[in-house]
């Protein structure tokens, strides 16, 4: 039997596995499923929202990464990230107190910026690792009437995207592959790419809060591994409708474009935390865009939700054609030995 390549599990395999998960608790509002990044438990007036995610591609600033990507998914439900737990696995023979303190302070600093309490977790030295691995669990809180899920998108809604893609991919590549990029980027440009971790940043918590405050948000999704293309397919499966997008409307920052061309990767298929994918009714989308822009957050309308089976179509000069679904993130092959 062939082994599964580096990256997320294939969607069909994941779907088959998740169908067998026990989900009998009546308080479970949102359980496991393709495109459903958070679990939601409902109580009398509030919901608790749960998210778990590891950091696997990056090796630098992993403590900052793990807080941001978990908080992002919590924010896409309209919830406020409140509590964080981490599991830190450290390599045998390579771990020293300075490494432990550095990663821990990265986590703590990121949590401070978002007013998140670190409430527990686990740390250990683990055999057969060549680098630290960190996984986080974030818990958020939202009133029941304010809960937003990817299932809320409906035909006629417009699809919006903040900031552009791939922000996280640009940061990772600038930090992990500076020597390969030295032929096309200056040292200052490589530093700018690395600093995409902070500016424009991989957090979408503020994006989500501004959009929700403007009103009319029907669904939100955080494009992570698999990039924007993968996120669009996940959103299509979650809401059960067709998505039609215009690739020309997707913002790709010039430095990100240069990196993707040099490393021969597709920016639409590259890990893209930092961009927020959201939907809203046609008459409310302009207001949401204006609200985001007024806060210094670029926003573009890139498509619409249409009646039809769960699929993603892209506009071309010959009409709408199927947008290929990524089998894995473009970055994954760069990390293969």
C-alpha positions as CSV (number, residue, x, y, z in Angstrom):
1,X,0.0,0.0,0.0
2,X,1.4,3.4,-1.0
3,X,2.3,5.8,1.8
4,X,0.5,9.1,2.2
5,X,2.7,12.1,1.2
6,X,3.7,15.0,3.5
7,X,0.9,17.3,4.5
8,X,-2.8,17.1,5.4
9,X,-4.7,13.8,5.0
10,X,-6.4,13.5,1.6
11,X,-10.0,14.9,2.0
12,X,-11.7,11.6,1.0
13,X,-9.7,9.6,3.6
14,X,-10.3,12.3,6.3
15,X,-14.0,12.3,5.5
16,X,-14.2,8.5,5.9
17,X,-12.4,8.7,9.2
18,X,-14.5,11.5,10.6
19,X,-17.7,9.7,9.9
20,X,-16.8,7.1,12.5
21,X,-16.2,9.7,15.3
22,X,-18.6,9.5,18.3
23,X,-20.6,12.7,18.5
24,X,-23.4,11.9,20.8
25,X,-23.3,14.8,23.2
26,X,-26.5,16.9,22.7
27,X,-24.6,20.1,23.5
28,X,-22.4,19.6,20.4
29,X,-23.5,22.3,17.9
30,X,-20.6,21.9,15.5
31,X,-18.5,18.7,15.3
32,X,-15.8,17.3,13.0
33,X,-16.1,17.7,9.3
34,X,-14.4,19.0,6.2
35,X,-14.1,22.8,6.3
36,X,-15.3,22.8,10.0
37,X,-12.1,24.0,11.7
38,X,-13.7,24.5,15.2
39,X,-15.8,22.4,17.5
40,X,-18.7,24.2,19.3
41,X,-20.4,23.3,22.5
42,X,-23.6,25.2,23.4
43,X,-24.6,26.1,27.0
44,X,-27.5,28.2,28.2
45,X,-26.6,31.6,26.7
46,X,-23.1,31.1,25.5
47,X,-21.0,28.7,23.3
48,X,-17.5,27.5,23.9
49,X,-15.5,27.1,20.7
50,X,-12.5,24.8,20.6
51,X,-9.6,24.5,18.1
52,X,-6.4,22.4,18.0
53,X,-3.6,22.9,15.5
54,X,0.2,22.2,15.4
55,X,3.1,24.0,13.8
56,X,4.9,21.6,11.3
57,X,6.5,23.6,8.5
58,X,8.0,26.5,10.4
59,X,11.0,26.0,12.8
60,X,11.5,29.7,13.7
61,X,9.1,31.6,16.1
62,X,6.9,28.5,16.4
63,X,5.5,29.7,19.7
64,X,4.1,32.9,18.0
65,X,2.8,30.9,15.1
66,X,0.9,28.4,17.2
67,X,-1.1,31.0,19.1
68,X,-2.0,33.0,16.0
69,X,-3.2,30.1,13.9
70,X,-5.4,28.7,16.7
71,X,-6.8,32.1,17.6
72,X,-7.6,32.7,13.9
73,X,-9.9,29.8,13.7
74,X,-11.7,30.8,16.9
75,X,-12.2,34.3,15.5
76,X,-13.8,32.9,12.3
77,X,-16.8,31.8,14.5
78,X,-17.3,35.2,15.9
79,X,-15.9,34.1,19.2
80,X,-13.2,35.8,21.3
81,X,-10.1,33.6,22.0
82,X,-9.9,33.3,25.8
83,X,-7.8,30.3,26.9
84,X,-4.8,28.4,25.5
85,X,-3.1,25.0,26.2
86,X,0.1,23.8,24.5
87,X,1.9,20.6,23.9
88,X,5.6,21.1,23.4
89,X,7.7,18.2,22.2
90,X,11.5,18.9,22.3
91,X,14.3,17.0,20.5
92,X,16.5,14.7,22.6
93,X,20.1,15.8,22.7
94,X,19.4,19.2,21.2
95,X,17.2,20.9,23.9
96,X,18.6,23.3,26.4
97,X,17.0,25.7,28.9
98,X,17.4,28.7,26.5
99,X,15.4,26.9,23.8
100,X,12.6,26.1,26.3
101,X,12.5,29.6,27.6
102,X,12.5,31.1,24.1
103,X,9.6,29.1,22.7
104,X,7.6,29.6,25.9
105,X,8.1,33.4,25.8
106,X,7.0,33.4,22.2
107,X,3.7,31.7,23.3
108,X,3.3,34.0,26.2
109,X,4.0,37.2,24.2
110,X,1.5,36.2,21.5
111,X,-1.1,35.4,24.2
112,X,-0.5,38.8,25.9
113,X,-1.2,40.7,22.7
114,X,-4.6,39.0,22.4
115,X,-5.4,39.0,26.1
116,X,-5.4,35.1,26.2
117,X,-4.7,33.2,29.3
118,X,-2.4,30.2,29.2
119,X,-4.2,27.6,31.3
120,X,-2.1,24.4,30.9
121,X,-0.5,21.9,28.5
122,X,2.4,19.4,28.4
123,X,6.1,19.5,27.7
124,X,8.6,16.7,27.2
125,X,11.9,15.7,25.6
126,X,11.0,13.2,22.8
127,X,13.2,10.8,20.9
128,X,13.6,10.8,17.1
129,X,12.9,14.5,16.7
130,X,15.3,16.8,14.9
131,X,13.4,20.0,15.8
132,X,10.8,21.2,18.3
133,X,7.1,20.4,17.6
134,X,4.4,22.4,19.2
135,X,0.6,21.9,19.1
136,X,-2.0,24.2,20.7
137,X,-5.6,24.1,21.8
138,X,-7.5,27.4,21.9
139,X,-10.8,27.9,23.6
140,X,-13.0,30.8,22.7
141,X,-16.4,32.2,23.9
142,X,-19.4,33.6,22.0
143,X,-23.0,34.2,22.7
144,X,-25.3,31.7,20.9
145,X,-26.9,34.4,18.8
146,X,-23.5,35.7,17.5
147,X,-22.1,32.3,16.5
148,X,-20.9,32.1,12.8
149,X,-20.1,28.9,11.1
150,X,-18.9,28.0,7.5
151,X,-22.3,26.4,7.0
152,X,-23.9,29.8,6.9
153,X,-22.9,30.8,3.4
154,X,-25.9,30.9,1.0
155,X,-26.4,31.3,-2.8
156,X,-26.2,35.0,-3.7
157,X,-23.6,35.8,-1.0
158,X,-20.4,37.5,-2.1
159,X,-17.0,36.1,-1.3
160,X,-14.5,38.5,0.3
161,X,-10.8,38.1,1.0
162,X,-8.6,40.3,3.3
163,X,-5.0,41.2,2.9
164,X,-4.0,38.8,0.1
165,X,-2.1,35.5,-0.2
166,X,0.1,33.8,0.8
167,X,1.1,35.8,3.8
168,X,2.1,32.9,6.0
169,X,3.8,31.1,3.1
170,X,5.8,34.3,2.4
171,X,7.0,34.5,6.0
172,X,7.9,30.8,6.2
173,X,9.8,30.9,2.9
174,X,11.6,34.1,3.9
175,X,12.7,32.5,7.2
176,X,13.4,28.9,6.0
177,X,14.9,29.4,2.5
178,X,16.8,32.7,2.5
179,X,19.8,31.2,0.5
180,X,17.5,30.0,-2.3
181,X,15.9,33.4,-2.5
182,X,19.1,35.4,-2.5
183,X,19.4,35.3,-6.3
184,X,16.1,37.2,-6.8
185,X,15.6,39.1,-3.5
186,X,17.9,41.6,-1.8
187,X,18.7,41.1,1.9
188,X,16.2,43.8,2.7
189,X,13.5,42.0,0.7
190,X,14.2,38.7,2.4
191,X,13.9,40.4,5.7
192,X,10.6,42.0,4.6
193,X,9.3,38.5,3.6
194,X,10.4,37.0,7.0
195,X,8.7,39.9,8.7
196,X,5.3,39.0,7.0
197,X,4.9,37.0,10.2
198,X,4.1,40.3,11.9
199,X,3.5,42.8,9.1
200,X,0.9,42.4,7.6
201,X,0.9,39.5,10.0
202,X,-0.6,36.0,10.1
203,X,-3.4,37.0,12.5
204,X,-7.0,37.5,11.3
205,X,-8.5,38.1,14.7
206,X,-8.8,41.9,14.0
207,X,-10.1,41.2,10.5
208,X,-12.9,39.0,11.8
209,X,-13.8,41.4,14.6
210,X,-14.1,44.4,12.2
211,X,-16.1,42.4,9.6
212,X,-18.5,41.0,12.2
213,X,-19.0,44.5,13.8
214,X,-19.9,45.9,10.3
215,X,-22.7,43.3,10.1
216,X,-24.0,40.8,7.6
217,X,-21.2,38.1,7.8
218,X,-22.6,34.7,7.0
219,X,-19.5,32.6,7.1
220,X,-15.7,32.9,7.7
221,X,-12.8,30.6,7.0
222,X,-9.1,30.8,7.6
223,X,-6.9,29.7,4.6
224,X,-4.1,27.6,6.1
225,X,-2.5,24.5,4.7
226,X,-3.6,24.0,1.1
227,X,-3.8,27.8,0.7
228,X,-6.7,29.8,-0.7
229,X,-7.6,27.0,-3.2
230,X,-7.9,24.5,-0.4
231,X,-9.9,26.9,1.8
232,X,-12.4,27.6,-1.0
233,X,-13.0,23.8,-1.4
234,X,-13.4,23.4,2.3
235,X,-15.9,26.3,2.4
236,X,-17.8,24.8,-0.5
237,X,-18.1,21.4,1.3
238,X,-19.1,23.1,4.6
239,X,-21.9,25.2,3.1
240,X,-22.9,22.6,0.5
241,X,-23.0,25.1,-2.4
242,X,-20.8,26.0,-5.5
243,X,-18.3,28.8,-5.3
244,X,-17.4,30.9,-8.4
245,X,-14.2,33.0,-8.1
246,X,-12.2,35.4,-10.2
247,X,-8.5,34.5,-9.7
248,X,-7.6,38.0,-11.1
249,X,-9.3,39.6,-8.1
250,X,-7.1,37.8,-5.6
251,X,-4.5,40.1,-4.1
252,X,-1.0,38.7,-4.3
253,X,1.6,41.0,-2.9
254,X,4.6,41.6,-5.3
255,X,7.2,40.1,-2.9
256,X,5.0,37.0,-2.5
257,X,4.7,36.7,-6.2
258,X,8.4,37.0,-6.7
259,X,9.1,34.2,-4.1
260,X,6.4,31.9,-5.6
261,X,7.8,32.3,-9.1
262,X,11.4,31.7,-8.0
263,X,10.5,28.5,-6.0
264,X,8.0,27.4,-8.7
265,X,5.0,27.2,-6.3
266,X,1.4,28.3,-6.9
267,X,0.4,31.2,-4.5
268,X,-3.2,29.9,-4.5
269,X,-2.0,26.5,-3.1
270,X,0.4,27.9,-0.5
271,X,-0.3,28.1,3.2
272,X,-2.1,31.4,3.7
273,X,-2.8,32.4,7.3
274,X,-3.1,36.1,7.5
275,X,-5.9,36.3,4.9
276,X,-9.6,36.0,6.0
277,X,-12.1,34.4,3.7
278,X,-15.6,35.5,4.4
279,X,-19.1,35.7,2.8
280,X,-22.0,38.1,3.1
281,X,-25.1,39.1,1.2
282,X,-24.5,41.2,-1.9
283,X,-26.0,44.4,-0.5
284,X,-23.9,44.2,2.7
285,X,-20.5,43.3,1.2
286,X,-19.5,46.9,0.2
287,X,-20.1,48.0,3.8
288,X,-17.9,45.2,5.1
289,X,-15.2,46.1,2.6
290,X,-15.3,49.8,3.6
291,X,-15.2,49.0,7.3
292,X,-12.1,46.8,6.8
293,X,-10.4,49.3,4.5
294,X,-11.0,52.1,7.1
295,X,-9.1,50.0,9.6
296,X,-6.2,49.6,7.2
297,X,-7.1,46.0,6.2
298,X,-7.2,45.6,2.4
299,X,-10.3,43.7,1.2
300,X,-11.3,42.4,-2.2
301,X,-14.5,40.8,-3.5
302,X,-13.2,37.6,-5.3
303,X,-16.4,35.7,-6.2
304,X,-19.9,34.5,-5.2
305,X,-21.8,31.6,-3.7
306,X,-24.0,29.9,-6.3
307,X,-26.6,27.2,-6.3
308,X,-25.1,23.8,-7.2
309,X,-23.0,21.0,-5.8
310,X,-20.1,21.6,-3.5
311,X,-17.4,22.7,-5.9
312,X,-15.1,25.6,-6.8
313,X,-15.2,27.1,-10.2
314,X,-12.9,29.8,-11.5
315,X,-13.7,32.4,-14.2
316,X,-11.5,32.2,-17.4
317,X,-11.7,33.6,-20.9
318,X,-13.6,30.5,-22.0
319,X,-16.1,30.5,-19.1
320,X,-16.1,29.0,-15.6
321,X,-14.0,25.9,-15.2
322,X,-13.2,23.7,-12.2
323,X,-10.5,25.0,-9.9
324,X,-8.2,22.1,-9.1
325,X,-8.3,21.0,-5.4
326,X,-4.8,20.9,-3.9
327,X,-3.8,17.4,-2.9
328,X,-1.3,19.0,-0.5
329,X,0.2,22.4,0.2
330,X,2.9,23.7,-2.2
331,X,5.3,24.2,0.7
332,X,5.2,20.6,1.6
333,X,7.4,19.4,-1.3
334,X,10.0,22.0,-0.4
335,X,10.4,20.3,3.0
336,X,10.7,16.8,1.6
337,X,14.2,15.3,1.9
